[in-house]
Amino acid sequence: MIKAERREIIKPKVKLSETHRIKEILRKYKLHTVCEESICPNISECFGGRHTATFLIMGRICTRYCSFCAIEKSKNPPPLDPNEPENLKNAIREIGIRYAVLTSPTRDDLEDGGAKHISECIKA
């Protein structure tokens, strides 16, 4: 039997201490990421030094029930956090993120679908 060697390029360089630090900052500011909520197996690659993050704004609960998605679902999610735009700005600075992606669960419970809140997060 031939033992296959993993090439250096595909060996992940996991930095668990950095992943832990980022998770602590996210908890401090009450923020969520797609990586955490969708149970991504590669979370340490983004959190471990790439200085990127995909934030899940407007909460972590979706009002739709797509069977392919691991994000929590409810017809009655909690209200939006009015401090989220400021918390998002502070976390991005503290973590040192150079590239942030903002996405959100569907919020059919909100009159504007959350458009105003999304705008406030972008402006912050």
A tleap script that builds the chain and sets N, CA, C and O, in Angstrom:
source leaprc.protein.ff14SB
mol = sequence {
  NMET ILE LYS ALA GLU ARG ARG GLU ILE ILE
  LYS PRO LYS VAL LYS LEU SER GLU THR HIE
  ARG ILE LYS GLU ILE LEU ARG LYS TYR LYS
  LEU HIE THR VAL CYS GLU GLU SER ILE CYS
  PRO ASN ILE SER GLU CYS PHE GLY GLY ARG
  HIE THR ALA THR PHE LEU ILE MET GLY ARG
  ILE CYS THR ARG TYR CYS SER PHE CYS ALA
  ILE GLU LYS SER LYS ASN PRO PRO PRO LEU
  ASP PRO ASN GLU PRO GLU ASN LEU LYS ASN
  ALA ILE ARG GLU ILE GLY ILE ARG TYR ALA
  VAL LEU THR SER PRO THR ARG ASP ASP LEU
  GLU ASP GLY GLY ALA LYS HIE ILE SER GLU
  CYS ILE LYS CALA
}
set mol.1.N position { 0.840 -1.180 0.000 }
set mol.1.CA position { 0.000 0.000 0.000 }
set mol.1.C position { 0.888 1.247 0.000 }
set mol.1.O position { 1.856 1.327 0.756 }
set mol.2.N position { 0.557 2.199 -0.838 }
set mol.2.CA position { 1.315 3.442 -0.928 }
set mol.2.C position { 0.662 4.483 -0.027 }
set mol.2.O position { -0.541 4.730 -0.110 }
set mol.3.N position { 1.456 5.070 0.811 }
set mol.3.CA position { 0.939 6.105 1.707 }
set mol.3.C position { 1.010 7.459 0.996 }
set mol.3.O position { 2.085 7.921 0.616 }
set mol.4.N position { -0.139 8.071 0.827 }
set mol.4.CA position { -0.185 9.377 0.153 }
set mol.4.C position { 0.227 10.470 1.130 }
set mol.4.O position { -0.188 10.476 2.289 }
set mol.5.N position { 1.038 11.379 0.651 }
set mol.5.CA position { 1.456 12.515 1.466 }
set mol.5.C position { 0.619 13.724 1.101 }
set mol.5.O position { 0.320 13.951 -0.071 }
set mol.6.N position { 0.252 14.481 2.080 }
set mol.6.CA position { -0.485 15.716 1.816 }
set mol.6.C position { 0.501 16.778 1.380 }
set mol.6.O position { 1.555 16.960 1.989 }
set mol.7.N position { 0.154 17.456 0.348 }
set mol.7.CA position { 1.014 18.542 -0.104 }
set mol.7.C position { 0.930 19.699 0.883 }
set mol.7.O position { -0.104 19.910 1.517 }
set mol.8.N position { 2.007 20.435 1.008 }
set mol.8.CA position { 2.062 21.569 1.938 }
set mol.8.C position { 0.948 22.569 1.676 }
set mol.8.O position { 0.413 23.166 2.611 }
set mol.9.N position { 0.597 22.754 0.415 }
set mol.9.CA position { -0.393 23.767 0.062 }
set mol.9.C position { -1.780 23.451 0.624 }
set mol.9.O position { -2.568 24.367 0.857 }
set mol.10.N position { -2.092 22.169 0.846 }
set mol.10.CA position { -3.416 21.834 1.355 }
set mol.10.C position { -3.429 21.499 2.841 }
set mol.10.O position { -4.477 21.158 3.389 }
set mol.11.N position { -2.296 21.592 3.488 }
set mol.11.CA position { -2.256 21.373 4.930 }
set mol.11.C position { -2.699 22.648 5.629 }
set mol.11.O position { -2.048 23.684 5.497 }
set mol.12.N position { -3.800 22.586 6.371 }
set mol.12.CA position { -4.233 23.800 7.061 }
set mol.12.C position { -3.296 24.154 8.207 }
set mol.12.O position { -2.839 23.274 8.936 }
set mol.13.N position { -3.016 25.422 8.362 }
set mol.13.CA position { -2.197 25.904 9.470 }
set mol.13.C position { -3.158 26.511 10.497 }
set mol.13.O position { -3.462 27.703 10.460 }
set mol.14.N position { -3.615 25.680 11.389 }
set mol.14.CA position { -4.629 26.073 12.352 }
set mol.14.C position { -3.997 26.840 13.505 }
set mol.14.O position { -3.023 26.389 14.107 }
set mol.15.N position { -4.559 27.996 13.800 }
set mol.15.CA position { -4.107 28.808 14.928 }
set mol.15.C position { -5.256 28.868 15.932 }
set mol.15.O position { -6.071 29.791 15.909 }
set mol.16.N position { -5.305 27.881 16.804 }
set mol.16.CA position { -6.414 27.783 17.740 }
set mol.16.C position { -6.473 28.956 18.704 }
set mol.16.O position { -7.565 29.372 19.092 }
set mol.17.N position { -5.333 29.499 19.098 }
set mol.17.CA position { -5.353 30.630 20.030 }
set mol.17.C position { -5.999 31.848 19.373 }
set mol.17.O position { -6.735 32.586 20.028 }
set mol.18.N position { -5.733 32.061 18.098 }
set mol.18.CA position { -6.337 33.182 17.374 }
set mol.18.C position { -7.832 32.946 17.179 }
set mol.18.O position { -8.627 33.877 17.304 }
set mol.19.N position { -8.218 31.720 16.877 }
set mol.19.CA position { -9.634 31.381 16.737 }
set mol.19.C position { -10.358 31.644 18.049 }
set mol.19.O position { -11.452 32.209 18.051 }
set mol.20.N position { -9.761 31.242 19.158 }
set mol.20.CA position { -10.364 31.460 20.479 }
set mol.20.C position { -10.483 32.958 20.783 }
set mol.20.O position { -11.506 33.403 21.304 }
set mol.21.N position { -9.455 33.728 20.464 }
set mol.21.CA position { -9.473 35.181 20.702 }
set mol.21.C position { -10.615 35.835 19.924 }
set mol.21.O position { -11.331 36.679 20.461 }
set mol.22.N position { -10.781 35.449 18.677 }
set mol.22.CA position { -11.834 36.040 17.851 }
set mol.22.C position { -13.211 35.663 18.377 }
set mol.22.O position { -14.112 36.501 18.407 }
set mol.23.N position { -13.383 34.417 18.791 }
set mol.23.CA position { -14.674 34.001 19.357 }
set mol.23.C position { -14.998 34.795 20.621 }
set mol.23.O position { -16.155 35.151 20.841 }
set mol.24.N position { -14.004 35.074 21.445 }
set mol.24.CA position { -14.225 35.879 22.656 }
set mol.24.C position { -14.681 37.292 22.301 }
set mol.24.O position { -15.574 37.837 22.948 }
set mol.25.N position { -14.075 37.881 21.281 }
set mol.25.CA position { -14.463 39.228 20.846 }
set mol.25.C position { -15.892 39.211 20.302 }
set mol.25.O position { -16.673 40.119 20.586 }
set mol.26.N position { -16.232 38.198 19.534 }
set mol.26.CA position { -17.591 38.092 18.997 }
set mol.26.C position { -18.613 37.998 20.126 }
set mol.26.O position { -19.670 38.624 20.053 }
set mol.27.N position { -18.311 37.225 21.167 }
set mol.27.CA position { -19.231 37.108 22.312 }
set mol.27.C position { -19.332 38.447 23.054 }
set mol.27.O position { -20.417 38.859 23.465 }
set mol.28.N position { -18.198 39.110 23.215 }
set mol.28.CA position { -18.166 40.401 23.912 }
set mol.28.C position { -19.116 41.400 23.251 }
set mol.28.O position { -19.811 42.152 23.934 }
set mol.29.N position { -19.140 41.400 21.916 }
set mol.29.CA position { -19.979 42.346 21.177 }
set mol.29.C position { -21.317 41.746 20.734 }
set mol.29.O position { -22.067 42.377 19.989 }
set mol.30.N position { -21.608 40.536 21.189 }
set mol.30.CA position { -22.876 39.865 20.883 }
set mol.30.C position { -23.106 39.741 19.381 }
set mol.30.O position { -24.191 40.037 18.880 }
set mol.31.N position { -22.066 39.297 18.670 }
set mol.31.CA position { -22.140 39.152 17.217 }
set mol.31.C position { -22.098 37.679 16.821 }
set mol.31.O position { -21.659 36.818 17.584 }
set mol.32.N position { -22.566 37.424 15.611 }
set mol.32.CA position { -22.602 36.066 15.083 }
set mol.32.C position { -21.937 36.048 13.715 }
set mol.32.O position { -21.913 37.056 13.008 }
set mol.33.N position { -21.398 34.889 13.352 }
set mol.33.CA position { -20.822 34.732 12.018 }
set mol.33.C position { -21.485 33.543 11.331 }
set mol.33.O position { -21.996 32.628 11.978 }
set mol.34.N position { -21.461 33.585 10.015 }
set mol.34.CA position { -21.981 32.464 9.242 }
set mol.34.C position { -21.164 31.220 9.570 }
set mol.34.O position { -21.701 30.116 9.657 }
set mol.35.N position { -19.868 31.410 9.749 }
set mol.35.CA position { -18.971 30.285 10.040 }
set mol.35.C position { -19.456 29.492 11.257 }
set mol.35.O position { -19.500 28.263 11.226 }
set mol.36.N position { -19.813 30.190 12.307 }
set mol.36.CA position { -20.266 29.526 13.527 }
set mol.36.C position { -21.666 28.949 13.373 }
set mol.36.O position { -21.902 27.789 13.711 }
set mol.37.N position { -22.584 29.744 12.870 }
set mol.37.CA position { -23.985 29.329 12.818 }
set mol.37.C position { -24.248 28.219 11.809 }
set mol.37.O position { -25.167 27.421 11.994 }
set mol.38.N position { -23.457 28.158 10.753 }
set mol.38.CA position { -23.653 27.098 9.760 }
set mol.38.C position { -22.770 25.883 10.043 }
set mol.38.O position { -22.728 24.933 9.261 }
set mol.39.N position { -22.064 25.932 11.176 }
set mol.39.CA position { -21.216 24.830 11.635 }
set mol.39.C position { -20.161 24.478 10.574 }
set mol.39.O position { -20.006 23.316 10.197 }
set mol.40.N position { -19.456 25.487 10.111 }
set mol.40.CA position { -18.429 25.305 9.079 }
set mol.40.C position { -17.222 24.551 9.646 }
set mol.40.O position { -16.689 24.934 10.687 }
set mol.41.N position { -16.792 23.487 8.972 }
set mol.41.CA position { -15.637 22.732 9.466 }
set mol.41.C position { -14.308 23.459 9.251 }
set mol.41.O position { -13.284 23.041 9.792 }
set mol.42.N position { -14.312 24.525 8.481 }
set mol.42.CA position { -13.079 25.256 8.173 }
set mol.42.C position { -12.973 26.577 8.923 }
set mol.42.O position { -12.228 27.462 8.502 }
set mol.43.N position { -13.691 26.726 10.004 }
set mol.43.CA position { -13.748 28.000 10.729 }
set mol.43.C position { -12.366 28.505 11.135 }
set mol.43.O position { -12.115 29.709 11.104 }
set mol.44.N position { -11.487 27.614 11.507 }
set mol.44.CA position { -10.166 28.050 11.973 }
set mol.44.C position { -9.316 28.631 10.849 }
set mol.44.O position { -8.364 29.363 11.118 }
set mol.45.N position { -9.639 28.321 9.601 }
set mol.45.CA position { -8.881 28.897 8.494 }
set mol.45.C position { -9.153 30.392 8.365 }
set mol.45.O position { -8.223 31.171 8.156 }
set mol.46.N position { -10.406 30.800 8.487 }
set mol.46.CA position { -10.728 32.231 8.415 }
set mol.46.C position { -10.360 32.935 9.719 }
set mol.46.O position { -9.735 33.996 9.701 }
set mol.47.N position { -10.744 32.346 10.839 }
set mol.47.CA position { -10.490 32.959 12.133 }
set mol.47.C position { -9.014 32.894 12.505 }
set mol.47.O position { -8.555 33.678 13.336 }
set mol.48.N position { -8.277 31.990 11.916 }
set mol.48.CA position { -6.903 31.742 12.320 }
set mol.48.C position { -5.851 32.602 11.663 }
set mol.48.O position { -4.675 32.239 11.694 }
set mol.49.N position { -6.210 33.710 11.077 }
set mol.49.CA position { -5.171 34.581 10.561 }
set mol.49.C position { -5.399 35.186 9.193 }
set mol.49.O position { -4.574 35.970 8.723 }
set mol.50.N position { -6.484 34.847 8.551 }
set mol.50.CA position { -6.738 35.424 7.229 }
set mol.50.C position { -7.347 36.815 7.317 }
set mol.50.O position { -7.469 37.513 6.310 }
set mol.51.N position { -7.719 37.205 8.500 }
set mol.51.CA position { -8.307 38.526 8.732 }
set mol.51.C position { -9.531 38.765 7.855 }
set mol.51.O position { -9.706 39.838 7.278 }
set mol.52.N position { -10.373 37.738 7.771 }
set mol.52.CA position { -11.645 37.850 7.072 }
set mol.52.C position { -12.731 37.320 7.992 }
set mol.52.O position { -12.463 36.518 8.887 }
set mol.53.N position { -13.946 37.766 7.770 }
set mol.53.CA position { -15.074 37.237 8.526 }
set mol.53.C position { -16.357 37.516 7.764 }
set mol.53.O position { -16.492 38.543 7.099 }
set mol.54.N position { -17.290 36.593 7.870 }
set mol.54.CA position { -18.617 36.776 7.294 }
set mol.54.C position { -19.585 36.893 8.459 }
set mol.54.O position { -19.946 35.899 9.090 }
set mol.55.N position { -19.997 38.120 8.734 }
set mol.55.CA position { -20.882 38.392 9.863 }
set mol.55.C position { -22.329 38.129 9.487 }
set mol.55.O position { -22.771 38.440 8.381 }
set mol.56.N position { -23.051 37.553 10.425 }
set mol.56.CA position { -24.471 37.291 10.272 }
set mol.56.C position { -25.191 38.364 11.079 }
set mol.56.O position { -25.371 38.230 12.289 }
set mol.57.N position { -25.602 39.435 10.392 }
set mol.57.CA position { -26.252 40.540 11.095 }
set mol.57.C position { -27.757 40.289 11.183 }
set mol.57.O position { -28.286 39.420 10.490 }
set mol.58.N position { -28.427 41.034 12.018 }
set mol.58.CA position { -29.870 40.918 12.272 }
set mol.58.C position { -30.224 39.632 13.022 }
set mol.58.O position { -31.320 39.091 12.873 }
set mol.59.N position { -29.287 39.163 13.820 }
set mol.59.CA position { -29.545 37.973 14.617 }
set mol.59.C position { -29.094 36.702 13.934 }
set mol.59.O position { -28.598 36.722 12.808 }
set mol.60.N position { -29.273 35.602 14.632 }
set mol.60.CA position { -28.816 34.314 14.122 }
set mol.60.C position { -29.970 33.375 13.806 }
set mol.60.O position { -29.765 32.181 13.587 }
set mol.61.N position { -31.185 33.917 13.784 }
set mol.61.CA position { -32.364 33.089 13.560 }
set mol.61.C position { -33.090 33.557 12.309 }
set mol.61.O position { -33.362 34.746 12.140 }
set mol.62.N position { -33.399 32.611 11.439 }
set mol.62.CA position { -34.055 32.884 10.162 }
set mol.62.C position { -35.550 32.574 10.275 }
set mol.62.O position { -35.955 31.690 11.029 }
set mol.63.N position { -36.360 33.311 9.518 }
set mol.63.CA position { -37.807 33.071 9.550 }
set mol.63.C position { -38.262 32.088 8.472 }
set mol.63.O position { -39.450 31.780 8.372 }
set mol.64.N position { -37.338 31.607 7.682 }
set mol.64.CA position { -37.689 30.614 6.656 }
set mol.64.C position { -37.109 29.265 7.052 }
set mol.64.O position { -36.177 29.191 7.853 }
set mol.65.N position { -37.647 28.235 6.508 }
set mol.65.CA position { -37.283 26.875 6.897 }
set mol.65.C position { -36.666 26.097 5.735 }
set mol.65.O position { -37.195 25.062 5.330 }
set mol.66.N position { -35.562 26.587 5.204 }
set mol.66.CA position { -34.874 25.901 4.105 }
set mol.66.C position { -34.210 24.635 4.655 }
set mol.66.O position { -33.455 24.704 5.625 }
set mol.67.N position { -34.480 23.515 4.058 }
set mol.67.CA position { -33.985 22.238 4.585 }
set mol.67.C position { -32.475 22.064 4.459 }
set mol.67.O position { -31.890 21.272 5.198 }
set mol.68.N position { -31.835 22.779 3.549 }
set mol.68.CA position { -30.399 22.622 3.326 }
set mol.68.C position { -29.543 23.453 4.277 }
set mol.68.O position { -28.321 23.309 4.285 }
set mol.69.N position { -30.158 24.314 5.073 }
set mol.69.CA position { -29.418 25.287 5.872 }
set mol.69.C position { -29.365 24.879 7.344 }
set mol.69.O position { -30.351 24.388 7.894 }
set mol.70.N position { -28.205 25.085 7.978 }
set mol.70.CA position { -28.022 24.721 9.388 }
set mol.70.C position { -28.347 25.864 10.341 }
set mol.70.O position { -28.281 25.685 11.557 }
set mol.71.N position { -28.698 27.039 9.811 }
set mol.71.CA position { -28.994 28.186 10.667 }
set mol.71.C position { -30.334 27.970 11.367 }
set mol.71.O position { -31.291 27.486 10.763 }
set mol.72.N position { -30.389 28.336 12.648 }
set mol.72.CA position { -31.594 28.149 13.452 }
set mol.72.C position { -32.781 28.881 12.837 }
set mol.72.O position { -32.623 29.939 12.228 }
set mol.73.N position { -33.973 28.304 13.004 }
set mol.73.CA position { -35.173 28.855 12.392 }
set mol.73.C position { -36.273 29.093 13.420 }
set mol.73.O position { -36.398 28.355 14.398 }
set mol.74.N position { -37.073 30.141 13.181 }
set mol.74.CA position { -38.223 30.441 14.031 }
set mol.74.C position { -39.100 31.452 13.313 }
set mol.74.O position { -38.597 32.320 12.599 }
set mol.75.N position { -40.390 31.345 13.498 }
set mol.75.CA position { -41.309 32.343 12.935 }
set mol.75.C position { -41.300 33.623 13.771 }
set mol.75.O position { -41.752 34.669 13.306 }
set mol.76.N position { -40.791 33.546 14.995 }
set mol.76.CA position { -40.765 34.699 15.902 }
set mol.76.C position { -39.369 34.916 16.486 }
set mol.76.O position { -39.158 34.676 17.675 }
set mol.77.N position { -38.414 35.366 15.672 }
set mol.77.CA position { -37.070 35.616 16.204 }
set mol.77.C position { -37.063 36.830 17.127 }
set mol.77.O position { -37.987 37.642 17.089 }
set mol.78.N position { -36.038 36.959 17.949 }
set mol.78.CA position { -35.967 38.115 18.848 }
set mol.78.C position { -35.817 39.416 18.053 }
set mol.78.O position { -35.426 39.393 16.886 }
set mol.79.N position { -36.128 40.543 18.687 }
set mol.79.CA position { -35.984 41.830 17.988 }
set mol.79.C position { -34.524 42.119 17.647 }
set mol.79.O position { -33.607 41.536 18.224 }
set mol.80.N position { -34.335 43.028 16.701 }
set mol.80.CA position { -32.985 43.428 16.306 }
set mol.80.C position { -32.283 44.123 17.463 }
set mol.80.O position { -32.923 44.795 18.272 }
set mol.81.N position { -30.977 43.960 17.539 }
set mol.81.CA position { -30.163 44.624 18.553 }
set mol.81.C position { -29.802 46.012 18.028 }
set mol.81.O position { -29.055 46.117 17.055 }
set mol.82.N position { -30.311 47.079 18.648 }
set mol.82.CA position { -30.007 48.426 18.158 }
set mol.82.C position { -28.524 48.791 18.280 }
set mol.82.O position { -28.067 49.733 17.633 }
set mol.83.N position { -27.775 48.059 19.097 }
set mol.83.CA position { -26.337 48.307 19.263 }
set mol.83.C position { -25.483 47.540 18.253 }
set mol.83.O position { -24.264 47.707 18.220 }
set mol.84.N position { -26.111 46.708 17.436 }
set mol.84.CA position { -25.335 45.870 16.524 }
set mol.84.C position { -24.447 46.661 15.563 }
set mol.84.O position { -23.295 46.268 15.381 }
set mol.85.N position { -24.904 47.745 14.939 }
set mol.85.CA position { -23.998 48.477 14.033 }
set mol.85.C position { -22.714 48.951 14.724 }
set mol.85.O position { -21.621 48.803 14.178 }
set mol.86.N position { -22.852 49.515 15.912 }
set mol.86.CA position { -21.678 49.997 16.657 }
set mol.86.C position { -20.809 48.826 17.118 }
set mol.86.O position { -19.582 48.893 17.039 }
set mol.87.N position { -21.444 47.755 17.599 }
set mol.87.CA position { -20.698 46.568 18.027 }
set mol.87.C position { -19.932 45.948 16.866 }
set mol.87.O position { -18.799 45.495 17.032 }
set mol.88.N position { -20.547 45.931 15.705 }
set mol.88.CA position { -19.901 45.391 14.511 }
set mol.88.C position { -18.654 46.192 14.168 }
set mol.88.O position { -17.592 45.627 13.908 }
set mol.89.N position { -18.793 47.511 14.171 }
set mol.89.CA position { -17.650 48.391 13.887 }
set mol.89.C position { -16.516 48.145 14.880 }
set mol.89.O position { -15.357 48.017 14.486 }
set mol.90.N position { -16.853 48.079 16.163 }
set mol.90.CA position { -15.839 47.880 17.200 }
set mol.90.C position { -15.145 46.523 17.079 }
set mol.90.O position { -13.929 46.429 17.245 }
set mol.91.N position { -15.910 45.483 16.794 }
set mol.91.CA position { -15.323 44.146 16.662 }
set mol.91.C position { -14.389 44.072 15.459 }
set mol.91.O position { -13.309 43.488 15.545 }
set mol.92.N position { -14.797 44.657 14.347 }
set mol.92.CA position { -13.954 44.649 13.144 }
set mol.92.C position { -12.621 45.324 13.435 }
set mol.92.O position { -11.569 44.835 13.023 }
set mol.93.N position { -12.665 46.440 14.140 }
set mol.93.CA position { -11.423 47.141 14.501 }
set mol.93.C position { -10.573 46.319 15.464 }
set mol.93.O position { -9.363 46.189 15.281 }
set mol.94.N position { -11.215 45.764 16.490 }
set mol.94.CA position { -10.470 45.028 17.517 }
set mol.94.C position { -9.834 43.747 16.964 }
set mol.94.O position { -8.712 43.398 17.331 }
set mol.95.N position { -10.544 43.063 16.097 }
set mol.95.CA position { -10.008 41.833 15.510 }
set mol.95.C position { -8.928 42.150 14.478 }
set mol.95.O position { -7.990 41.375 14.292 }
set mol.96.N position { -9.068 43.285 13.815 }
set mol.96.CA position { -8.117 43.654 12.769 }
set mol.96.C position { -8.511 43.101 11.413 }
set mol.96.O position { -7.658 42.762 10.592 }
set mol.97.N position { -9.795 43.015 11.192 }
set mol.97.CA position { -10.306 42.454 9.942 }
set mol.97.C position { -10.078 43.432 8.799 }
set mol.97.O position { -10.376 44.622 8.905 }
set mol.98.N position { -9.547 42.907 7.715 }
set mol.98.CA position { -9.330 43.728 6.516 }
set mol.98.C position { -10.460 43.568 5.519 }
set mol.98.O position { -10.674 44.438 4.674 }
set mol.99.N position { -11.188 42.460 5.611 }
set mol.99.CA position { -12.238 42.174 4.645 }
set mol.99.C position { -13.409 41.545 5.386 }
set mol.99.O position { -13.303 40.423 5.882 }
set mol.100.N position { -14.518 42.260 5.464 }
set mol.100.CA position { -15.704 41.749 6.151 }
set mol.100.C position { -16.851 41.607 5.161 }
set mol.100.O position { -17.064 42.463 4.302 }
set mol.101.N position { -17.568 40.530 5.297 }
set mol.101.CA position { -18.768 40.294 4.502 }
set mol.101.C position { -19.942 40.346 5.471 }
set mol.101.O position { -19.892 39.755 6.549 }
set mol.102.N position { -20.992 41.051 5.086 }
set mol.102.CA position { -22.203 41.104 5.899 }
set mol.102.C position { -23.295 40.331 5.177 }
set mol.102.O position { -23.561 40.561 3.997 }
set mol.103.N position { -23.910 39.430 5.886 }
set mol.103.CA position { -25.051 38.705 5.352 }
set mol.103.C position { -26.055 38.575 6.487 }
set mol.103.O position { -25.753 38.934 7.626 }
set mol.104.N position { -27.227 38.075 6.194 }
set mol.104.CA position { -28.236 37.991 7.249 }
set mol.104.C position { -29.200 36.854 6.973 }
set mol.104.O position { -29.346 36.398 5.839 }
set mol.105.N position { -29.853 36.408 8.036 }
set mol.105.CA position { -30.946 35.470 7.824 }
set mol.105.C position { -32.123 36.258 7.239 }
set mol.105.O position { -32.164 37.484 7.348 }
set mol.106.N position { -33.050 35.578 6.639 }
set mol.106.CA position { -34.255 36.245 6.155 }
set mol.106.C position { -35.099 36.625 7.359 }
set mol.106.O position { -35.320 35.810 8.255 }
set mol.107.N position { -35.568 37.860 7.375 }
set mol.107.CA position { -36.390 38.343 8.486 }
set mol.107.C position { -37.745 38.814 7.952 }
set mol.107.O position { -37.998 40.013 7.833 }
set mol.108.N position { -38.605 37.851 7.636 }
set mol.108.CA position { -39.949 38.162 7.148 }
set mol.108.C position { -40.807 38.824 8.223 }
set mol.108.O position { -41.867 39.373 7.921 }
set mol.109.N position { -40.360 38.774 9.465 }
set mol.109.CA position { -41.111 39.382 10.564 }
set mol.109.C position { -40.945 40.899 10.623 }
set mol.109.O position { -41.692 41.574 11.332 }
set mol.110.N position { -39.978 41.441 9.891 }
set mol.110.CA position { -39.721 42.882 9.905 }
set mol.110.C position { -40.391 43.543 8.708 }
set mol.110.O position { -40.382 43.000 7.603 }
set mol.111.N position { -40.971 44.713 8.932 }
set mol.111.CA position { -41.717 45.402 7.877 }
set mol.111.C position { -40.872 45.647 6.627 }
set mol.111.O position { -41.339 45.435 5.508 }
set mol.112.N position { -39.642 46.088 6.815 }
set mol.112.CA position { -38.763 46.369 5.671 }
set mol.112.C position { -37.779 45.231 5.407 }
set mol.112.O position { -36.841 45.388 4.625 }
set mol.113.N position { -37.991 44.089 6.055 }
set mol.113.CA position { -37.091 42.952 5.891 }
set mol.113.C position { -35.728 43.166 6.527 }
set mol.113.O position { -34.833 42.332 6.389 }
set mol.114.N position { -35.571 44.289 7.228 }
set mol.114.CA position { -34.305 44.609 7.885 }
set mol.114.C position { -33.428 45.561 7.092 }
set mol.114.O position { -32.270 45.773 7.450 }
set mol.115.N position { -33.964 46.145 6.009 }
set mol.115.CA position { -33.164 47.015 5.132 }
set mol.115.C position { -32.545 48.192 5.884 }
set mol.115.O position { -31.378 48.516 5.665 }
set mol.116.N position { -33.303 48.826 6.757 }
set mol.116.CA position { -32.781 49.974 7.509 }
set mol.116.C position { -31.622 49.539 8.413 }
set mol.116.O position { -30.602 50.223 8.497 }
set mol.117.N position { -31.784 48.423 9.070 }
set mol.117.CA position { -30.745 47.919 9.974 }
set mol.117.C position { -29.474 47.566 9.198 }
set mol.117.O position { -28.366 47.871 9.639 }
set mol.118.N position { -29.640 46.931 8.056 }
set mol.118.CA position { -28.483 46.589 7.215 }
set mol.118.C position { -27.746 47.858 6.818 }
set mol.118.O position { -26.517 47.911 6.873 }
set mol.119.N position { -28.493 48.879 6.419 }
set mol.119.CA position { -27.900 50.161 6.035 }
set mol.119.C position { -27.104 50.764 7.192 }
set mol.119.O position { -26.007 51.284 6.988 }
set mol.120.N position { -27.653 50.694 8.398 }
set mol.120.CA position { -26.961 51.228 9.576 }
set mol.120.C position { -25.671 50.458 9.861 }
set mol.120.O position { -24.671 51.051 10.266 }
set mol.121.N position { -25.690 49.156 9.652 }
set mol.121.CA position { -24.481 48.339 9.861 }
set mol.121.C position { -23.400 48.706 8.849 }
set mol.121.O position { -22.222 48.777 9.199 }
set mol.122.N position { -23.786 48.935 7.613 }
set mol.122.CA position { -22.814 49.298 6.576 }
set mol.122.C position { -22.217 50.673 6.859 }
set mol.122.O position { -21.012 50.872 6.706 }
set mol.123.N position { -23.053 51.616 7.271 }
set mol.123.CA position { -22.588 52.982 7.538 }
set mol.123.C position { -21.663 53.056 8.748 }
set mol.123.O position { -20.773 53.905 8.799 }
set mol.124.N position { -21.870 52.169 9.724 }
set mol.124.CA position { -21.057 52.197 10.945 }
set mol.124.C position { -19.615 51.915 10.604 }
set mol.124.O position { -18.763 51.893 11.492 }
savepdb mol mol.pdb
quit
